[in-house]
Structure formats: structure tokens, C-alpha cells
Amino acid sequence: GIQGVVESYQSCLPKIQLYGPTNVAPIISKVARVAADEERTKEASQYFILLILTDGVVTDMADTREAIVRASYLPMSIIIVGVGNADFTDMQIL
């Protein structure tokens, strides 16, 4: 649930360092491949939620848009959250 996500975030945050460039298309494509494999099964009992936290502007915007469009029919949701003071205006497109 949401509380588990928040607890995981709080536990991981002190252990990581965010830095650029911010290329998110590769991770979207990787999770999409896993979701596509799941969809190929007759059961398709799993749904995937990809949460991407970024402290910078997405630097591979065209590739990211393309990856999102390709993944749009799969059993997955993508949530991209900008943290910090960067200008995230362009992310509204996503």
C-alpha cells in the first residue's frame, strides 16, 4: 500500500545519491518488457506500477515519450515524481 511505499522511500533516501543525466526511457522499457512477458501468459495476473523519483529534468524526453506510448497498452502504470527545485514544467507533457 501507500504506507509501504512511503516507508521504503524514507528508508532508501539516506542511502542514495541522485545525479544526472536523468534518462528514464531505459527503466520504462525494462519494466515494459516484464509487463509484456506477463501479458503473454494466459493468466496475466500481475499489474506493475513503476514509480520514478527524479531530482532533475528528464534529459531523454523524446525517448521517454516513445517508451510511455509503447507501454501504454501493457498492464502497468508509470508515475514520475520530480523532487527538489528543478524546473519540471516539461514533465507535464508526460
Secondary structure, DSSP 8 states (H G I E B T S, - for coil): -HHHHHHHHHHHGGG----S-B--HHHHHHHHHHHHHHHHSSS----EEEEEEESS-BS-HHHHHHHHHHHTTSSEEEEEEE-SSS--GGGGG-
